């Protein structure tokens, strides 16, 4: 550089500008980050790199975080842009993204992007903005739409409905972002969707309260079939998973044998079971209801696999709200309802890692029992302030006239959801009726006394977790309490995220769970130390740069005088 300046004389600034422009051009064309974090926070996982490298067409991603937002949402938008720019590095021109105002009109349509997002089940956050003309309502959609060819999938970037994002929530959202985008891209680009069977022959729900489950989860990501087990000779192993959601009619031995053999042949099952009959409809009509055992006849089957669902009800001080007439004058107040527990993620598995609260209703407790070669992972459990009540249990709306006695809530980590993995043993080993054996052989299968390979299933002792409420005749998103709509207590809990994670883990083998299992360490500043050393660091940040420039100037002037002095 010195020789260039010497030759150019008074035009020395021209090559300097050219070099700076060249450096900026190269920096704009080529991006490279060095990840110095312990958890490799800014390093794309290998399965995601492989997925991005295999794209055969453009994936267009529209992010709806454009506008004037609180700092948390601005940081979320910035993190989204940085991640997608990294995606672009590994996919060439096959990843394109842009930030859009939600209220923009879709080209060639009278609808706005906000209308499309709501239709796809994305819930906005109602933000109050103070303007010169007064307070104005602004709806924020912390979400993105991923387009591939003629397909589209929404991606939630922040699973809450609060107006301000805490550092912990922002950290959790950033930790899951890589997985969520990669998972959406994988679902859109795969040609063969897995087959799922939904059981309906034992009183399982099939009405409006399954809308979110069916339309926004199962049909969107899988090929869905409904099945009445009693009418099928066997459950075909072409189905990757069998869903059994809140049955109300007991299972016959014939049906149990079919489920058992489906599992022994490698089929996955996810159970969402209410052992007790306790419904809000009955409680609202009579202000009280007696919870009693449904007698589903599944106790011996589940016990053989390593789980017992108890005939009791879980009550938790960490719970959702319901409106109650506390003084009998039809003046309703929103109070905690201990029968609606909120399960906080322990983040001990990729299924429940970095998800928010999961809302339950009239949940039973679960015990794990000894079962050789079966590993058990607790996915859902109560807070440290819980209790269980045995059946028959009288549930009354009068309970909330007085505050609950906290001393009774002494149990902690009461199990409500468990993952079982390993080699399961059949309940019917050495006692299978000959006619059933003949039926199996007739349909090209053989009886298995144990799993042909390692298998897995998930058991949750609440059927309502994956169902949605109804408000004014319209289905709500999963995890939204219909009794708190249009109130300050309205919130969308992470039920859908939990379900989707369960399905992904049981069915998908792409390796994307590596992206989900990343640990993002939240490194918060010490607030007390900040307060104590505030002045010191202000001086360092303001005075030190000026002082360094001044010292550099003195040195430079000294060097010039020495060099050019006669």
N, C-alpha and C positions, 0 to 999 in steps of 0.2 A: 504493500500500500504506500509506504514511504517513497519508493522509487517512482511510482506512478504520479504522486503529487509533485515530486521534484521535476519530472519531465513536463507536466501540464502547466506548471506555473500558476497563474491566477485563475485558470480554468479547472483547478483541482476538484471543485465540487461536482463537476459533471460526471466523472467516473464513479464518485461516491454515490450519487443518486441512482446511476445505472445499476450499481452493485446492490443497493438497497431494494430497488424494484425487482431485480432478479431473485433476491432472497425471498421477498414476499410472494412472488409468483410461485416459486418452488414450494414454499410453505403452504400455499393454498391448494396446490395440486397433490402434494404428498403429506399424509398425516402419520405421525408415529408417536405413541405415548409409551413412556417407560413406567411400568407399574411397580412402585416401591412399597405398596401396602402389604402387611403381613398376610391378609386374607385374599390377596390378588383380586381386589375389588374391581379394578378396571381392566381385567383380562377376560376376554370372551372364552368360554369353556369349549373344549375340543368338539363335543357333539354339535354345538351350535355353529361352529366354524364349518363343520362338515355339511350341515344342513344348508347353510348360506351358499357354500361353494357349489351345491348341486342344483341350484335354481335354474330352471330352463326358460323362465319368462319374468317379466317385471312384477314385483310386489310393490304396490303403491300404499303408503301408510299416511293417513290423514290424522293429525293430532289436533284436538280442539282445546288447546291451551294458549290461545292468542288473545291478548287484551291486557287490561290493567287489573291485576290480581294482587291479593296479599302475598307477602314474601315467600311463604311456604309453597304456593302454587307456582310462583315464578321459578323457584329452585327446582320444582318438579318438572316444569317445562324445559329448563336448561339441561337437567339430567337426561330427559328423554331425547333431546336433540343430540347430546353427546353420545349416547348409546347407539342411536340409529346411524350416526355418522360412522361409528366403529363398525356397525353391521355393513354399511356401504363399502367399507374398505375390503371386506372379505367376499362380497358378492359382485363387485364391479358395478355395473350400471343396473343390476337387477333389483336393487333396493332404492326406491325413491320415496321421499317423505316431504311433507309440508305442514305448516301450522295454519289453522283455519279458525275464523270466528264461527261459533256454533250457529249464530243467527243469520249467517250468509245463506242466500238462496242457492239451491242446487241447480247447476246449469241445465237448462232445458226442462225445468220442473217448477211447479208453484210451491213446492215444499222446501223447508229449510233443513239444514243438517241436524238441527235440534230435533225436528219431527222424526227424522230417521233414527236418531239415537234413542229416543224414547220408545219408538216402535220395536227396537232391538233389545229393550229391557235395561237400558242405561239410565240410571237415576241422576238427575242434576242436583247440585247444591245451591240452595237459595241464599244468595249473598246480598247483604244490604250495603250499598255504596253511597257515601255522602258526597253529593255534588252541590254546585252553587245553587241550583234550582231546588234543592232539598234532597231528601233520602230517596234512593231509587233501588228497585230490585234488579239484581243481575243473577242470571243462572249460569253456573259454571259446570261444564262437563269435563271432569278429569278423565278423559277416555280417548281412545283412538279407534279408527276403523282401518282394518287391514284388507286390502283388495288384491285378489289374484284371479285373473281372467274374469269369469262371470260370478265369482264367489266373493263373499264379504263376511268378516267376523269382527265383532267389537272386542276391544281389549280395555279392561278397567285399569287405570293407572293408580287410582287411590280408592280403596274399597269402602271408605267412610262417607258420611254425609255432613260432617262438621265443617264450619266456615274457616276454621284455622287448623293448619296441620302442625302437630307437635313434632319436635325433632325425632322422637321415637317412631312416629307414624311415617314420617318422610323417609327415614332410614329403612323401614320395613318395605315401603313402596319401591324404593330404589333397588333393594335387594331382590325383589321378585320381577323387576321389569324385564330383564334379559330372558327369563324363562317364559313370561307371559307372551312376549312378542314371538319368540322362537316357537312356542307351542301353537300359537295361532297360525304361523306360517306353515308349520308341519301339517296341521289339520286341513288347511286350504290346499296344499300341494299333493297330499296323498290321494291316490286314485281309489284305493279300496278301504272303505271305512269298516271298522270292526262291527260285528253283529252282536246286539244285546237283546236278551229276552226279558220282558217285563211280565211278571206273573200277575194274573188277575182273577184266578178261579177261587180264591179263598177270601173274598171280600175286600181285596185291595182297592184303594180309591182309583177312580178313572174319570172323575169329573173336572170341574173348573179349578179345583184346588191342586191339580197336577199340571196346570198349564205351563208354569215356568220350568218345571222338571222335564216335561215332554218336549216343549217347543224350543226352549232356550238352552237346554243342556243335551238331552238324549238325541233328538232328531237333528240338531245342528252338527253334532260331532260323530254320531254313530248311525248305523242302520238299525232301526228299532222294530222289534216284533213283539206282539202281545201273545201270551201263552197261557192256556188253562192246563195246568200240569195234569189234572186228573184225566183229561181227554187225550193225552199223548202217551204212547207206549213207552217211550224213553225221551229224555231231554238231549237233543243232538249236541255233539261236541263242536259243531260248527259255530255255536254261540260262544263267544268269548267270555260272556258274563251273564249271570242270571240275577235280576233285581227282585227282591221280595220286600215290598213296602207296606207296612201297617196292615197286615192281614187281620181279619176279624172272625173268620170261620176256621174251626180246627182242621189241621192237616191229618189226612188218613195215613195209615201205614204204607199203603201203596204209593202215595205221593212222596212220603219221606224216603222211601227206597229209591225213587227216581232221582230226588235231589242228592241223596247220598252217593249214588253211583255216578251222577254227573260230576260231583266233586272228586271222586276216586279216579275218574278218567281225565282229570286235569281242568275241569270247569271251575271258573271263579264265581263266587256268590257274595253279594253284599246284602246284608239283612238290616232293615230298619223296622224294629219290632216294638209294639206297645203290648206288654204282657197284660196290663190292666185296662179295663174299660173306664176311661175318665175323659169326658168331652166338655168343651166350653159351652156347646149348645144347651146341654142339660143344666149346666150351672146357671146360665143366664135365665132359663125358664123358671127354675125353682129356687134359685139362689143357693142351692146346695146339691151335691151329688155324692153318691156312694161309689167309690172306686172298687171294682171287684175283678177277679181273675178271668181272663177270656178263655182259658184252657185251650190254648192253641195246639197242644200236644207236640211241642217241639223241644221240651225240656231234656229228654234223653238224648236226642240227636245233638243238640248244642253241647251238652255235658260231655259227650264222647269226643267232641272236637276241642274241648278245653275251656268252656264258658258256661256260666249259669246266670240267667236273668232272674232276679229276685222279684217276688210278688209284693213290691213295696213302692213307695213314691219318694223321690228325692226332692228335698226342700233346701233352698240355698239363699243366703242373704245377698249374694250377688245375682240379681235377677232383673227381669224386665218389669215394665209398668202396666197397670190396668186401671180403668176408671172405677171408682167405688163411691156409692152413696153413703158417706160416713155418718151423717146425722139423720138419715131417714126422710129428708125433705127434698129428695131429688136434686141435691146440690153435689155434683160429682167432683171428686178429687182424684188425681192420678197418684197411686201408691204402688210401692213395690209388691209384686205377687210372687211369693216364694216358690210356687209350683212352676214358674217359668224361669228356670235357671239359665244363666249365661256362662258358657264354658270358655275360659280364657286359655289360649294356646300355650302349651308347655314347650312348643318348638323342639320336641325330642325326636321328630321324624319328618321326612320331606312332605308327608301328607298335611301335617298341621304347622309346618314351619312358616313363620311370618304371615299368618292369617289373623284376622281380628276375632272378636267374640262370636261364638256360635250360639244361637238361641234355641233352647229346648222347651218342650211343653209336657207336663205330666210324665216325667222321665222315671224309669226304673233304675235301680242300681244293678251293677254287674259284679260277679265274683269270677275270678279265674281259678280253674281247677287243674290239678296235675294231669298232663297229657304228654306222654313220651314223644320226643322228636317234634314238638310244636313250640315255636317261640311266640311270645305274647308281647305286644307293644301297646301301651295305653295311649289312645288318641284323644279321648275326651274324658275329663274328670272335673269334679266340683272344685269350688274354692276351699279355703281353709275354714269356712264358716257354714257348714252344711249339716243336715240331719236326714234321716229316713224314717218314714212312718209305715207301719205294717198294715196289711189289708185284713178285713174290709176297712177302708179309710173313708171317713166323712169329710168331704171338702165343702167348705161353706164360705160364701162371700162375707159373712159376718166376721171372719177371722181378722180382717184388716181394720176393724173398728179400733183395735188396740195394736200398738207396735209389737212386733214379735219379740219373744223373750230370747235375747241373744245368747244367753247361757245354754239354751237347748241346742244351739247350732255349734256343736263341738267337733263334728267329723270333718276330715279334710281329705281331699283327693278321692272322693267317691267315684268309682269308675262308671262311665256311661257309654264308652265306645272303645273297642279294642281291635287290633289287627292280629290275626293268627297266620303264622307262616311255618311251613314244614311238611312233614309226611303225615297226613291224617289217616286214621284207622276207621274202617267202616263199622257202623253200629250193628250191621247185620252179618258180620263175619260168623260163620258156623251156624247160622240160624235163618238162612234165607229160604222161603218156601219154594218148592220145586216148580210150581207154576210160574213164579216170577223169574226163576232161572231159565226156564224154557222161553219165556217172552223175550228176555235179553238176548238169548242166542238167536231167536227168530229174526231179530232186528239187527243182527250183525255185530253184537257186542258181547262181552263176557263179564261175569261178575268179578269185581276187584275187592279184595279184603282190605287193601290199603292203597294209598295214592300211588299211581304209577311213577310219579315224579314229585318233586317239591311243589307245593301249591300254596295258595293264600286266599283268605277271605276276611271280610270286615263285618263286625257285628256292632250295631248301635241300638241302645235300648230306648229309642224314641222314634216313632214313625212320622211325627210332625216336622222333624228337622228338614225334610226335603219337600214338604208341601208348602203351598203358598196360600195366603189369606185372600179374601174377597172383600172389596169395598165398593159400594154403590153398583153392584153387579159386575164389576170388572176385576179380573185377577191381578193381584199385586206381585211384585218380585219376591222370590224366595228370601226369607229372612226379614221381611217387613211385617211389623205388628199392625194388624188392621185396626186395633183398638186405640192406637196412638196416632193415627193419621191426622195430618193438619195440626199437630201440636208440637210443642218444643221437644217432646220425647221421641218424635219420629226418627227412625234410624234404620238403615239396612245392614243387618248383621251378616256375617261371613258364611252363612249356610251354603250358598251356592259355590263359593270357593272351596269349602271343605268337601262337598260332594264331588266337584270336578277333580280335586286332588286325589280323592279316593279312587275314582274311575281311572284316572291317568295311571296311578300306581298299579292297579290290578291288571290293566289291559295293555298299556303302551310300553314298549320295550326299546324306545329310541335312544335312551340314555340322556334325555333332556333333564332328568332329575338332578344331574350334576350341576346344572345351572341353578336349579331351585335350592340346592343344599348349600349354597354359598353362605358363609357367615359374614355379615357386615357388622363390624365392631363400631358402635356408636361412641365416638370420643368427644364428650361434652367438656366445655371449659368449666373450671372451678369458679362458681359464681362468687364465693367469698374472697378468693384470691383476686378475682377481677376487680372487686370493689376496693380491696386493700391496696392494690398496685395500679389503680386506674391512672393516676396522675403520672406515675413513673413511665408507663408505657405510652401515654400520650406525648410526653416529652421526647421519648426515644423515636416514635414514629414521625413526629413533626420536625424536631430540631436536628436529629441525626442526619437525615438526607441533605438538609441545607448545609450542615457542617461539612459533610463529605464533598459536596460540590465546591464549597469555599476552599477547602484544603487542596482539592484537585486543581482549582484555578491558580492558587499560589504556586504549586509545584510547576504547573505549565508555564506561568510567567517567569519563574526562576530559570526554567530550562531554556526558554526563548532568549532571555537576556544573556545567559551564559553562552548560547550557541552563536548569537549574532552580534555580541559585543566586540568592538574592535580592540 
